[in-house]
Amino acid sequence: MSVAVKVLYFASLRERAGLGEELCETAAGDLAGLYEELSARHGLGWPRAQLRVAVDGAFAEWSAPLRAGSEVVFIPPVSGG
């Protein structure tokens, strides 16, 4: 069974994906699976251990199941000066 989610990309992930957001239809069962799928598609390049993930405005665990209609955000480390 697949679900549709909206994915937002920030910072270097946005540059790698070549877009800021997309609607995805996925059969991934959890956030980790979704990231692996999108990383393979777009060559995102960040290991999951270095990223944070949020769903509908709240940080989430990678093992959290996907829910149809959710907004998923992958957040890379941010460098500052």
mmCIF file of the N, C-alpha and C atoms, coordinates in Angstrom:
data_MODEL
# 
_entry.id   MODEL 
# 
loop_
_atom_site.group_PDB 
_atom_site.id 
_atom_site.type_symbol 
_atom_site.label_atom_id 
_atom_site.label_alt_id 
_atom_site.label_comp_id 
_atom_site.label_asym_id 
_atom_site.label_entity_id 
_atom_site.label_seq_id 
_atom_site.pdbx_PDB_ins_code 
_atom_site.Cartn_x 
_atom_site.Cartn_y 
_atom_site.Cartn_z 
_atom_site.occupancy 
_atom_site.B_iso_or_equiv 
_atom_site.pdbx_formal_charge 
_atom_site.auth_seq_id 
_atom_site.auth_comp_id 
_atom_site.auth_asym_id 
_atom_site.auth_atom_id 
_atom_site.pdbx_PDB_model_num 
ATOM 1   N N  . MET A 1 1  ? 0.847  -1.181 0.000  1.00 0.00 ? 1  MET A N  1 
ATOM 2   C CA . MET A 1 1  ? 0.000  0.000  0.000  1.00 0.00 ? 1  MET A CA 1 
ATOM 3   C C  . MET A 1 1  ? 0.890  1.242  0.000  1.00 0.00 ? 1  MET A C  1 
ATOM 4   N N  . SER A 1 2  ? 0.585  2.187  -0.848 1.00 0.00 ? 2  SER A N  1 
ATOM 5   C CA . SER A 1 2  ? 1.394  3.395  -0.898 1.00 0.00 ? 2  SER A CA 1 
ATOM 6   C C  . SER A 1 2  ? 0.640  4.573  -0.283 1.00 0.00 ? 2  SER A C  1 
ATOM 7   N N  . VAL A 1 3  ? 1.429  5.557  0.148  1.00 0.00 ? 3  VAL A N  1 
ATOM 8   C CA . VAL A 1 3  ? 0.869  6.779  0.717  1.00 0.00 ? 3  VAL A CA 1 
ATOM 9   C C  . VAL A 1 3  ? 1.469  7.977  -0.008 1.00 0.00 ? 3  VAL A C  1 
ATOM 10  N N  . ALA A 1 4  ? 0.736  9.065  -0.013 1.00 0.00 ? 4  ALA A N  1 
ATOM 11  C CA . ALA A 1 4  ? 1.214  10.313 -0.610 1.00 0.00 ? 4  ALA A CA 1 
ATOM 12  C C  . ALA A 1 4  ? 1.605  11.261 0.512  1.00 0.00 ? 4  ALA A C  1 
ATOM 13  N N  . VAL A 1 5  ? 2.816  11.807 0.426  1.00 0.00 ? 5  VAL A N  1 
ATOM 14  C CA . VAL A 1 5  ? 3.299  12.778 1.402  1.00 0.00 ? 5  VAL A CA 1 
ATOM 15  C C  . VAL A 1 5  ? 3.955  13.934 0.657  1.00 0.00 ? 5  VAL A C  1 
ATOM 16  N N  . LYS A 1 6  ? 4.019  15.068 1.324  1.00 0.00 ? 6  LYS A N  1 
ATOM 17  C CA . LYS A 1 6  ? 4.729  16.224 0.791  1.00 0.00 ? 6  LYS A CA 1 
ATOM 18  C C  . LYS A 1 6  ? 6.087  16.262 1.481  1.00 0.00 ? 6  LYS A C  1 
ATOM 19  N N  . VAL A 1 7  ? 7.150  16.361 0.694  1.00 0.00 ? 7  VAL A N  1 
ATOM 20  C CA . VAL A 1 7  ? 8.504  16.384 1.241  1.00 0.00 ? 7  VAL A CA 1 
ATOM 21  C C  . VAL A 1 7  ? 9.119  17.754 0.970  1.00 0.00 ? 7  VAL A C  1 
ATOM 22  N N  . LEU A 1 8  ? 9.693  18.347 2.022  1.00 0.00 ? 8  LEU A N  1 
ATOM 23  C CA . LEU A 1 8  ? 10.409 19.617 1.897  1.00 0.00 ? 8  LEU A CA 1 
ATOM 24  C C  . LEU A 1 8  ? 11.895 19.353 2.070  1.00 0.00 ? 8  LEU A C  1 
ATOM 25  N N  . TYR A 1 9  ? 12.704 20.020 1.254  1.00 0.00 ? 9  TYR A N  1 
ATOM 26  C CA . TYR A 1 9  ? 14.158 19.903 1.329  1.00 0.00 ? 9  TYR A CA 1 
ATOM 27  C C  . TYR A 1 9  ? 14.747 21.245 1.724  1.00 0.00 ? 9  TYR A C  1 
ATOM 28  N N  . PHE A 1 10 ? 15.669 21.248 2.666  1.00 0.00 ? 10 PHE A N  1 
ATOM 29  C CA . PHE A 1 10 ? 16.323 22.472 3.118  1.00 0.00 ? 10 PHE A CA 1 
ATOM 30  C C  . PHE A 1 10 ? 17.809 22.437 2.793  1.00 0.00 ? 10 PHE A C  1 
ATOM 31  N N  . ALA A 1 11 ? 18.386 23.627 2.646  1.00 0.00 ? 11 ALA A N  1 
ATOM 32  C CA . ALA A 1 11 ? 19.844 23.842 2.536  1.00 0.00 ? 11 ALA A CA 1 
ATOM 33  C C  . ALA A 1 11 ? 20.459 22.939 1.467  1.00 0.00 ? 11 ALA A C  1 
ATOM 34  N N  . SER A 1 12 ? 21.502 22.194 1.833  1.00 0.00 ? 12 SER A N  1 
ATOM 35  C CA . SER A 1 12 ? 22.227 21.393 0.851  1.00 0.00 ? 12 SER A CA 1 
ATOM 36  C C  . SER A 1 12 ? 21.359 20.291 0.242  1.00 0.00 ? 12 SER A C  1 
ATOM 37  N N  . LEU A 1 13 ? 20.365 19.807 0.971  1.00 0.00 ? 13 LEU A N  1 
ATOM 38  C CA . LEU A 1 13 ? 19.470 18.804 0.392  1.00 0.00 ? 13 LEU A CA 1 
ATOM 39  C C  . LEU A 1 13 ? 18.653 19.412 -0.743 1.00 0.00 ? 13 LEU A C  1 
ATOM 40  N N  . ARG A 1 14 ? 18.278 20.658 -0.573 1.00 0.00 ? 14 ARG A N  1 
ATOM 41  C CA . ARG A 1 14 ? 17.537 21.366 -1.627 1.00 0.00 ? 14 ARG A CA 1 
ATOM 42  C C  . ARG A 1 14 ? 18.399 21.492 -2.879 1.00 0.00 ? 14 ARG A C  1 
ATOM 43  N N  . GLU A 1 15 ? 19.665 21.822 -2.680 1.00 0.00 ? 15 GLU A N  1 
ATOM 44  C CA . GLU A 1 15 ? 20.583 21.948 -3.814 1.00 0.00 ? 15 GLU A CA 1 
ATOM 45  C C  . GLU A 1 15 ? 20.761 20.616 -4.531 1.00 0.00 ? 15 GLU A C  1 
ATOM 46  N N  . ARG A 1 16 ? 20.944 19.549 -3.761 1.00 0.00 ? 16 ARG A N  1 
ATOM 47  C CA . ARG A 1 16 ? 21.152 18.222 -4.360 1.00 0.00 ? 16 ARG A CA 1 
ATOM 48  C C  . ARG A 1 16 ? 19.911 17.729 -5.089 1.00 0.00 ? 16 ARG A C  1 
ATOM 49  N N  . ALA A 1 17 ? 18.745 17.903 -4.474 1.00 0.00 ? 17 ALA A N  1 
ATOM 50  C CA . ALA A 1 17 ? 17.504 17.431 -5.089 1.00 0.00 ? 17 ALA A CA 1 
ATOM 51  C C  . ALA A 1 17 ? 17.108 18.284 -6.285 1.00 0.00 ? 17 ALA A C  1 
ATOM 52  N N  . GLY A 1 18 ? 17.551 19.547 -6.286 1.00 0.00 ? 18 GLY A N  1 
ATOM 53  C CA . GLY A 1 18 ? 17.198 20.456 -7.365 1.00 0.00 ? 18 GLY A CA 1 
ATOM 54  C C  . GLY A 1 18 ? 15.781 20.999 -7.245 1.00 0.00 ? 18 GLY A C  1 
ATOM 55  N N  . LEU A 1 19 ? 15.184 20.843 -6.060 1.00 0.00 ? 19 LEU A N  1 
ATOM 56  C CA . LEU A 1 19 ? 13.853 21.382 -5.816 1.00 0.00 ? 19 LEU A CA 1 
ATOM 57  C C  . LEU A 1 19 ? 13.660 21.570 -4.318 1.00 0.00 ? 19 LEU A C  1 
ATOM 58  N N  . GLY A 1 20 ? 12.745 22.425 -3.964 1.00 0.00 ? 20 GLY A N  1 
ATOM 59  C CA . GLY A 1 20 ? 12.489 22.719 -2.565 1.00 0.00 ? 20 GLY A CA 1 
ATOM 60  C C  . GLY A 1 20 ? 11.445 21.824 -1.933 1.00 0.00 ? 20 GLY A C  1 
ATOM 61  N N  . GLU A 1 21 ? 10.561 21.287 -2.772 1.00 0.00 ? 21 GLU A N  1 
ATOM 62  C CA . GLU A 1 21 ? 9.516  20.406 -2.256 1.00 0.00 ? 21 GLU A CA 1 
ATOM 63  C C  . GLU A 1 21 ? 9.002  19.538 -3.377 1.00 0.00 ? 21 GLU A C  1 
ATOM 64  N N  . GLU A 1 22 ? 8.388  18.426 -2.989 1.00 0.00 ? 22 GLU A N  1 
ATOM 65  C CA . GLU A 1 22 ? 7.754  17.552 -3.965 1.00 0.00 ? 22 GLU A CA 1 
ATOM 66  C C  . GLU A 1 22 ? 6.682  16.720 -3.283 1.00 0.00 ? 22 GLU A C  1 
ATOM 67  N N  . LEU A 1 23 ? 5.707  16.310 -4.059 1.00 0.00 ? 23 LEU A N  1 
ATOM 68  C CA . LEU A 1 23 ? 4.707  15.368 -3.594 1.00 0.00 ? 23 LEU A CA 1 
ATOM 69  C C  . LEU A 1 23 ? 5.179  13.981 -3.997 1.00 0.00 ? 23 LEU A C  1 
ATOM 70  N N  . CYS A 1 24 ? 5.210  13.069 -3.040 1.00 0.00 ? 24 CYS A N  1 
ATOM 71  C CA . CYS A 1 24 ? 5.724  11.725 -3.279 1.00 0.00 ? 24 CYS A CA 1 
ATOM 72  C C  . CYS A 1 24 ? 4.658  10.687 -2.998 1.00 0.00 ? 24 CYS A C  1 
ATOM 73  N N  . GLU A 1 25 ? 4.573  9.729  -3.870 1.00 0.00 ? 25 GLU A N  1 
ATOM 74  C CA . GLU A 1 25 ? 3.770  8.532  -3.656 1.00 0.00 ? 25 GLU A CA 1 
ATOM 75  C C  . GLU A 1 25 ? 4.787  7.443  -3.349 1.00 0.00 ? 25 GLU A C  1 
ATOM 76  N N  . THR A 1 26 ? 4.725  6.856  -2.166 1.00 0.00 ? 26 THR A N  1 
ATOM 77  C CA . THR A 1 26 ? 5.739  5.901  -1.746 1.00 0.00 ? 26 THR A CA 1 
ATOM 78  C C  . THR A 1 26 ? 5.122  4.681  -1.072 1.00 0.00 ? 26 THR A C  1 
ATOM 79  N N  . ALA A 1 27 ? 5.828  3.570  -1.211 1.00 0.00 ? 27 ALA A N  1 
ATOM 80  C CA . ALA A 1 27 ? 5.447  2.346  -0.510 1.00 0.00 ? 27 ALA A CA 1 
ATOM 81  C C  . ALA A 1 27 ? 6.311  2.150  0.732  1.00 0.00 ? 27 ALA A C  1 
ATOM 82  N N  . ALA A 1 28 ? 7.197  3.113  1.014  1.00 0.00 ? 28 ALA A N  1 
ATOM 83  C CA . ALA A 1 28 ? 8.061  3.018  2.199  1.00 0.00 ? 28 ALA A CA 1 
ATOM 84  C C  . ALA A 1 28 ? 7.185  2.942  3.444  1.00 0.00 ? 28 ALA A C  1 
ATOM 85  N N  . GLY A 1 29 ? 7.581  2.123  4.386  1.00 0.00 ? 29 GLY A N  1 
ATOM 86  C CA . GLY A 1 29 ? 6.784  1.947  5.596  1.00 0.00 ? 29 GLY A CA 1 
ATOM 87  C C  . GLY A 1 29 ? 7.075  2.948  6.690  1.00 0.00 ? 29 GLY A C  1 
ATOM 88  N N  . ASP A 1 30 ? 8.266  3.579  6.619  1.00 0.00 ? 30 ASP A N  1 
ATOM 89  C CA . ASP A 1 30 ? 8.641  4.524  7.671  1.00 0.00 ? 30 ASP A CA 1 
ATOM 90  C C  . ASP A 1 30 ? 9.476  5.652  7.078  1.00 0.00 ? 30 ASP A C  1 
ATOM 91  N N  . LEU A 1 31 ? 9.841  6.590  7.929  1.00 0.00 ? 31 LEU A N  1 
ATOM 92  C CA . LEU A 1 31 ? 10.601 7.762  7.465  1.00 0.00 ? 31 LEU A CA 1 
ATOM 93  C C  . LEU A 1 31 ? 11.975 7.372  6.937  1.00 0.00 ? 31 LEU A C  1 
ATOM 94  N N  . ALA A 1 32 ? 12.602 6.380  7.556  1.00 0.00 ? 32 ALA A N  1 
ATOM 95  C CA . ALA A 1 32 ? 13.914 5.920  7.092  1.00 0.00 ? 32 ALA A CA 1 
ATOM 96  C C  . ALA A 1 32 ? 13.810 5.386  5.667  1.00 0.00 ? 32 ALA A C  1 
ATOM 97  N N  . GLY A 1 33 ? 12.799 4.587  5.399  1.00 0.00 ? 33 GLY A N  1 
ATOM 98  C CA . GLY A 1 33 ? 12.607 4.038  4.060  1.00 0.00 ? 33 GLY A CA 1 
ATOM 99  C C  . GLY A 1 33 ? 12.339 5.120  3.035  1.00 0.00 ? 33 GLY A C  1 
ATOM 100 N N  . LEU A 1 34 ? 11.566 6.119  3.421  1.00 0.00 ? 34 LEU A N  1 
ATOM 101 C CA . LEU A 1 34 ? 11.296 7.242  2.515  1.00 0.00 ? 34 LEU A CA 1 
ATOM 102 C C  . LEU A 1 34 ? 12.583 7.975  2.185  1.00 0.00 ? 34 LEU A C  1 
ATOM 103 N N  . TYR A 1 35 ? 13.400 8.245  3.211  1.00 0.00 ? 35 TYR A N  1 
ATOM 104 C CA . TYR A 1 35 ? 14.649 8.956  2.952  1.00 0.00 ? 35 TYR A CA 1 
ATOM 105 C C  . TYR A 1 35 ? 15.557 8.139  2.033  1.00 0.00 ? 35 TYR A C  1 
ATOM 106 N N  . GLU A 1 36 ? 15.665 6.841  2.263  1.00 0.00 ? 36 GLU A N  1 
ATOM 107 C CA . GLU A 1 36 ? 16.514 5.999  1.417  1.00 0.00 ? 36 GLU A CA 1 
ATOM 108 C C  . GLU A 1 36 ? 16.034 6.041  -0.032 1.00 0.00 ? 36 GLU A C  1 
ATOM 109 N N  . GLU A 1 37 ? 14.726 5.978  -0.220 1.00 0.00 ? 37 GLU A N  1 
ATOM 110 C CA . GLU A 1 37 ? 14.142 6.035  -1.560 1.00 0.00 ? 37 GLU A CA 1 
ATOM 111 C C  . GLU A 1 37 ? 14.479 7.365  -2.244 1.00 0.00 ? 37 GLU A C  1 
ATOM 112 N N  . LEU A 1 38 ? 14.283 8.463  -1.524 1.00 0.00 ? 38 LEU A N  1 
ATOM 113 C CA . LEU A 1 38 ? 14.532 9.785  -2.105 1.00 0.00 ? 38 LEU A CA 1 
ATOM 114 C C  . LEU A 1 38 ? 16.024 10.059 -2.276 1.00 0.00 ? 38 LEU A C  1 
ATOM 115 N N  . SER A 1 39 ? 16.835 9.542  -1.369 1.00 0.00 ? 39 SER A N  1 
ATOM 116 C CA . SER A 1 39 ? 18.278 9.708  -1.484 1.00 0.00 ? 39 SER A CA 1 
ATOM 117 C C  . SER A 1 39 ? 18.795 9.014  -2.736 1.00 0.00 ? 39 SER A C  1 
ATOM 118 N N  . ALA A 1 40 ? 18.288 7.821  -3.011 1.00 0.00 ? 40 ALA A N  1 
ATOM 119 C CA . ALA A 1 40 ? 18.685 7.095  -4.220 1.00 0.00 ? 40 ALA A CA 1 
ATOM 120 C C  . ALA A 1 40 ? 18.214 7.837  -5.475 1.00 0.00 ? 40 ALA A C  1 
ATOM 121 N N  . ARG A 1 41 ? 17.027 8.403  -5.427 1.00 0.00 ? 41 ARG A N  1 
ATOM 122 C CA . ARG A 1 41 ? 16.463 9.111  -6.588 1.00 0.00 ? 41 ARG A CA 1 
ATOM 123 C C  . ARG A 1 41 ? 17.218 10.406 -6.884 1.00 0.00 ? 41 ARG A C  1 
ATOM 124 N N  . HIS A 1 42 ? 17.548 11.156 -5.824 1.00 0.00 ? 42 HIS A N  1 
ATOM 125 C CA . HIS A 1 42 ? 18.117 12.489 -6.006 1.00 0.00 ? 42 HIS A CA 1 
ATOM 126 C C  . HIS A 1 42 ? 19.610 12.597 -5.680 1.00 0.00 ? 42 HIS A C  1 
ATOM 127 N N  . GLY A 1 43 ? 20.218 11.528 -5.162 1.00 0.00 ? 43 GLY A N  1 
ATOM 128 C CA . GLY A 1 43 ? 21.633 11.596 -4.776 1.00 0.00 ? 43 GLY A CA 1 
ATOM 129 C C  . GLY A 1 43 ? 21.861 12.574 -3.636 1.00 0.00 ? 43 GLY A C  1 
ATOM 130 N N  . LEU A 1 44 ? 21.045 12.481 -2.596 1.00 0.00 ? 44 LEU A N  1 
ATOM 131 C CA . LEU A 1 44 ? 21.090 13.464 -1.510 1.00 0.00 ? 44 LEU A CA 1 
ATOM 132 C C  . LEU A 1 44 ? 22.413 13.449 -0.735 1.00 0.00 ? 44 LEU A C  1 
ATOM 133 N N  . GLY A 1 45 ? 23.006 12.293 -0.557 1.00 0.00 ? 45 GLY A N  1 
ATOM 134 C CA . GLY A 1 45 ? 24.366 12.234 -0.044 1.00 0.00 ? 45 GLY A CA 1 
ATOM 135 C C  . GLY A 1 45 ? 24.591 12.293 1.456  1.00 0.00 ? 45 GLY A C  1 
ATOM 136 N N  . TRP A 1 46 ? 23.621 12.666 2.239  1.00 0.00 ? 46 TRP A N  1 
ATOM 137 C CA . TRP A 1 46 ? 23.807 12.718 3.695  1.00 0.00 ? 46 TRP A CA 1 
ATOM 138 C C  . TRP A 1 46 ? 23.400 11.394 4.319  1.00 0.00 ? 46 TRP A C  1 
ATOM 139 N N  . PRO A 1 47 ? 24.238 10.823 5.207  1.00 0.00 ? 47 PRO A N  1 
ATOM 140 C CA . PRO A 1 47 ? 23.787 9.655  5.959  1.00 0.00 ? 47 PRO A CA 1 
ATOM 141 C C  . PRO A 1 47 ? 22.704 10.078 6.949  1.00 0.00 ? 47 PRO A C  1 
ATOM 142 N N  . ARG A 1 48 ? 21.741 9.196  7.172  1.00 0.00 ? 48 ARG A N  1 
ATOM 143 C CA . ARG A 1 48 ? 20.625 9.527  8.080  1.00 0.00 ? 48 ARG A CA 1 
ATOM 144 C C  . ARG A 1 48 ? 21.097 9.968  9.451  1.00 0.00 ? 48 ARG A C  1 
ATOM 145 N N  . ALA A 1 49 ? 22.181 9.386  9.933  1.00 0.00 ? 49 ALA A N  1 
ATOM 146 C CA . ALA A 1 49 ? 22.669 9.705  11.286 1.00 0.00 ? 49 ALA A CA 1 
ATOM 147 C C  . ALA A 1 49 ? 23.020 11.184 11.439 1.00 0.00 ? 49 ALA A C  1 
ATOM 148 N N  . GLN A 1 50 ? 23.253 11.877 10.340 1.00 0.00 ? 50 GLN A N  1 
ATOM 149 C CA . GLN A 1 50 ? 23.619 13.291 10.408 1.00 0.00 ? 50 GLN A CA 1 
ATOM 150 C C  . GLN A 1 50 ? 22.442 14.227 10.152 1.00 0.00 ? 50 GLN A C  1 
ATOM 151 N N  . LEU A 1 51 ? 21.270 13.678 9.932  1.00 0.00 ? 51 LEU A N  1 
ATOM 152 C CA . LEU A 1 51 ? 20.085 14.476 9.625  1.00 0.00 ? 51 LEU A CA 1 
ATOM 153 C C  . LEU A 1 51 ? 19.062 14.406 10.752 1.00 0.00 ? 51 LEU A C  1 
ATOM 154 N N  . ARG A 1 52 ? 18.182 15.382 10.766 1.00 0.00 ? 52 ARG A N  1 
ATOM 155 C CA . ARG A 1 52 ? 16.974 15.333 11.601 1.00 0.00 ? 52 ARG A CA 1 
ATOM 156 C C  . ARG A 1 52 ? 15.798 15.209 10.635 1.00 0.00 ? 52 ARG A C  1 
ATOM 157 N N  . VAL A 1 53 ? 14.711 14.682 11.139 1.00 0.00 ? 53 VAL A N  1 
ATOM 158 C CA . VAL A 1 53 ? 13.506 14.573 10.328 1.00 0.00 ? 53 VAL A CA 1 
ATOM 159 C C  . VAL A 1 53 ? 12.332 15.092 11.158 1.00 0.00 ? 53 VAL A C  1 
ATOM 160 N N  . ALA A 1 54 ? 11.436 15.792 10.492 1.00 0.00 ? 54 ALA A N  1 
ATOM 161 C CA . ALA A 1 54 ? 10.240 16.309 11.159 1.00 0.00 ? 54 ALA A CA 1 
ATOM 162 C C  . ALA A 1 54 ? 9.020  15.937 10.325 1.00 0.00 ? 54 ALA A C  1 
ATOM 163 N N  . VAL A 1 55 ? 7.917  15.720 11.019 1.00 0.00 ? 55 VAL A N  1 
ATOM 164 C CA . VAL A 1 55 ? 6.645  15.406 10.366 1.00 0.00 ? 55 VAL A CA 1 
ATOM 165 C C  . VAL A 1 55 ? 5.591  16.349 10.923 1.00 0.00 ? 55 VAL A C  1 
ATOM 166 N N  . ASP A 1 56 ? 4.939  17.046 10.028 1.00 0.00 ? 56 ASP A N  1 
ATOM 167 C CA . ASP A 1 56 ? 3.864  17.973 10.406 1.00 0.00 ? 56 ASP A CA 1 
ATOM 168 C C  . ASP A 1 56 ? 4.308  18.934 11.506 1.00 0.00 ? 56 ASP A C  1 
ATOM 169 N N  . GLY A 1 57 ? 5.531  19.445 11.385 1.00 0.00 ? 57 GLY A N  1 
ATOM 170 C CA . GLY A 1 57 ? 6.027  20.480 12.285 1.00 0.00 ? 57 GLY A CA 1 
ATOM 171 C C  . GLY A 1 57 ? 6.663  20.011 13.575 1.00 0.00 ? 57 GLY A C  1 
ATOM 172 N N  . ALA A 1 58 ? 6.807  18.704 13.777 1.00 0.00 ? 58 ALA A N  1 
ATOM 173 C CA . ALA A 1 58 ? 7.411  18.192 15.012 1.00 0.00 ? 58 ALA A CA 1 
ATOM 174 C C  . ALA A 1 58 ? 8.505  17.180 14.668 1.00 0.00 ? 58 ALA A C  1 
ATOM 175 N N  . PHE A 1 59 ? 9.632  17.255 15.389 1.00 0.00 ? 59 PHE A N  1 
ATOM 176 C CA . PHE A 1 59 ? 10.690 16.285 15.151 1.00 0.00 ? 59 PHE A CA 1 
ATOM 177 C C  . PHE A 1 59 ? 10.154 14.883 15.374 1.00 0.00 ? 59 PHE A C  1 
ATOM 178 N N  . ALA A 1 60 ? 10.670 13.928 14.589 1.00 0.00 ? 60 ALA A N  1 
ATOM 179 C CA . ALA A 1 60 ? 10.178 12.553 14.645 1.00 0.00 ? 60 ALA A CA 1 
ATOM 180 C C  . ALA A 1 60 ? 11.357 11.578 14.634 1.00 0.00 ? 60 ALA A C  1 
ATOM 181 N N  . GLU A 1 61 ? 11.067 10.345 15.001 1.00 0.00 ? 61 GLU A N  1 
ATOM 182 C CA . GLU A 1 61 ? 12.045 9.256  14.930 1.00 0.00 ? 61 GLU A CA 1 
ATOM 183 C C  . GLU A 1 61 ? 12.031 8.688  13.512 1.00 0.00 ? 61 GLU A C  1 
ATOM 184 N N  . TRP A 1 62 ? 13.170 8.206  13.062 1.00 0.00 ? 62 TRP A N  1 
ATOM 185 C CA . TRP A 1 62 ? 13.265 7.621  11.725 1.00 0.00 ? 62 TRP A CA 1 
ATOM 186 C C  . TRP A 1 62 ? 12.353 6.413  11.570 1.00 0.00 ? 62 TRP A C  1 
ATOM 187 N N  . SER A 1 63 ? 12.051 5.740  12.662 1.00 0.00 ? 63 SER A N  1 
ATOM 188 C CA . SER A 1 63 ? 11.220 4.538  12.600 1.00 0.00 ? 63 SER A CA 1 
ATOM 189 C C  . SER A 1 63 ? 9.720  4.842  12.583 1.00 0.00 ? 63 SER A C  1 
ATOM 190 N N  . ALA A 1 64 ? 9.360  6.129  12.653 1.00 0.00 ? 64 ALA A N  1 
ATOM 191 C CA . ALA A 1 64 ? 7.937  6.498  12.665 1.00 0.00 ? 64 ALA A CA 1 
ATOM 192 C C  . ALA A 1 64 ? 7.287  6.117  11.332 1.00 0.00 ? 64 ALA A C  1 
ATOM 193 N N  . PRO A 1 65 ? 6.078  5.560  11.391 1.00 0.00 ? 65 PRO A N  1 
ATOM 194 C CA . PRO A 1 65 ? 5.379  5.189  10.153 1.00 0.00 ? 65 PRO A CA 1 
ATOM 195 C C  . PRO A 1 65 ? 4.923  6.421  9.379  1.00 0.00 ? 65 PRO A C  1 
ATOM 196 N N  . LEU A 1 66 ? 4.834  6.266  8.084  1.00 0.00 ? 66 LEU A N  1 
ATOM 197 C CA . LEU A 1 66 ? 4.332  7.342  7.234  1.00 0.00 ? 66 LEU A CA 1 
ATOM 198 C C  . LEU A 1 66 ? 2.812  7.404  7.317  1.00 0.00 ? 66 LEU A C  1 
ATOM 199 N N  . ARG A 1 67 ? 2.290  8.623  7.303  1.00 0.00 ? 67 ARG A N  1 
ATOM 200 C CA . ARG A 1 67 ? 0.845  8.837  7.289  1.00 0.00 ? 67 ARG A CA 1 
ATOM 201 C C  . ARG A 1 67 ? 0.494  9.655  6.045  1.00 0.00 ? 67 ARG A C  1 
ATOM 202 N N  . ALA A 1 68 ? -0.490 9.214  5.334  1.00 0.00 ? 68 ALA A N  1 
ATOM 203 C CA . ALA A 1 68 ? -0.922 9.905  4.121  1.00 0.00 ? 68 ALA A CA 1 
ATOM 204 C C  . ALA A 1 68 ? -1.231 11.367 4.426  1.00 0.00 ? 68 ALA A C  1 
ATOM 205 N N  . GLY A 1 69 ? -0.775 12.245 3.541  1.00 0.00 ? 69 GLY A N  1 
ATOM 206 C CA . GLY A 1 69 ? -1.049 13.666 3.672  1.00 0.00 ? 69 GLY A CA 1 
ATOM 207 C C  . GLY A 1 69 ? -0.090 14.427 4.569  1.00 0.00 ? 69 GLY A C  1 
ATOM 208 N N  . SER A 1 70 ? 0.858  13.735 5.186  1.00 0.00 ? 70 SER A N  1 
ATOM 209 C CA . SER A 1 70 ? 1.807  14.405 6.080  1.00 0.00 ? 70 SER A CA 1 
ATOM 210 C C  . SER A 1 70 ? 2.812  15.250 5.293  1.00 0.00 ? 70 SER A C  1 
ATOM 211 N N  . GLU A 1 71 ? 3.379  16.220 5.983  1.00 0.00 ? 71 GLU A N  1 
ATOM 212 C CA . GLU A 1 71 ? 4.477  17.025 5.444  1.00 0.00 ? 71 GLU A CA 1 
ATOM 213 C C  . GLU A 1 71 ? 5.753  16.573 6.154  1.00 0.00 ? 71 GLU A C  1 
ATOM 214 N N  . VAL A 1 72 ? 6.705  16.069 5.377  1.00 0.00 ? 72 VAL A N  1 
ATOM 215 C CA . VAL A 1 72 ? 7.956  15.535 5.906  1.00 0.00 ? 72 VAL A CA 1 
ATOM 216 C C  . VAL A 1 72 ? 9.091  16.479 5.527  1.00 0.00 ? 72 VAL A C  1 
ATOM 217 N N  . VAL A 1 73 ? 9.937  16.796 6.514  1.00 0.00 ? 73 VAL A N  1 
ATOM 218 C CA . VAL A 1 73 ? 11.063 17.695 6.278  1.00 0.00 ? 73 VAL A CA 1 
ATOM 219 C C  . VAL A 1 73 ? 12.344 16.986 6.698  1.00 0.00 ? 73 VAL A C  1 
ATOM 220 N N  . PHE A 1 74 ? 13.310 16.920 5.790  1.00 0.00 ? 74 PHE A N  1 
ATOM 221 C CA . PHE A 1 74 ? 14.638 16.400 6.104  1.00 0.00 ? 74 PHE A CA 1 
ATOM 222 C C  . PHE A 1 74 ? 15.549 17.594 6.343  1.00 0.00 ? 74 PHE A C  1 
ATOM 223 N N  . ILE A 1 75 ? 16.226 17.606 7.497  1.00 0.00 ? 75 ILE A N  1 
ATOM 224 C CA . ILE A 1 75 ? 16.990 18.784 7.926  1.00 0.00 ? 75 ILE A CA 1 
ATOM 225 C C  . ILE A 1 75 ? 18.453 18.411 8.071  1.00 0.00 ? 75 ILE A C  1 
ATOM 226 N N  . PRO A 1 76 ? 19.327 18.952 7.198  1.00 0.00 ? 76 PRO A N  1 
ATOM 227 C CA . PRO A 1 76 ? 20.750 18.672 7.310  1.00 0.00 ? 76 PRO A CA 1 
ATOM 228 C C  . PRO A 1 76 ? 21.386 19.538 8.397  1.00 0.00 ? 76 PRO A C  1 
ATOM 229 N N  . PRO A 1 77 ? 22.618 19.196 8.795  1.00 0.00 ? 77 PRO A N  1 
ATOM 230 C CA . PRO A 1 77 ? 23.311 20.053 9.765  1.00 0.00 ? 77 PRO A CA 1 
ATOM 231 C C  . PRO A 1 77 ? 23.475 21.455 9.175  1.00 0.00 ? 77 PRO A C  1 
ATOM 232 N N  . VAL A 1 78 ? 23.410 22.437 10.020 1.00 0.00 ? 78 VAL A N  1 
ATOM 233 C CA . VAL A 1 78 ? 23.540 23.827 9.574  1.00 0.00 ? 78 VAL A CA 1 
ATOM 234 C C  . VAL A 1 78 ? 24.839 24.382 10.130 1.00 0.00 ? 78 VAL A C  1 
ATOM 235 N N  . SER A 1 79 ? 25.637 24.958 9.257  1.00 0.00 ? 79 SER A N  1 
ATOM 236 C CA . SER A 1 79 ? 26.866 25.590 9.739  1.00 0.00 ? 79 SER A CA 1 
ATOM 237 C C  . SER A 1 79 ? 26.613 27.076 9.873  1.00 0.00 ? 79 SER A C  1 
ATOM 238 N N  . GLY A 1 80 ? 27.227 27.664 10.836 1.00 0.00 ? 80 GLY A N  1 
ATOM 239 C CA . GLY A 1 80 ? 27.044 29.087 11.070 1.00 0.00 ? 80 GLY A CA 1 
ATOM 240 C C  . GLY A 1 80 ? 28.390 29.759 11.254 1.00 0.00 ? 80 GLY A C  1 
ATOM 241 N N  . GLY A 1 81 ? 28.340 31.040 11.324 1.00 0.00 ? 81 GLY A N  1 
ATOM 242 C CA . GLY A 1 81 ? 29.597 31.741 11.450 1.00 0.00 ? 81 GLY A CA 1 
ATOM 243 C C  . GLY A 1 81 ? 29.513 32.825 12.469 1.00 0.00 ? 81 GLY A C  1 
# 
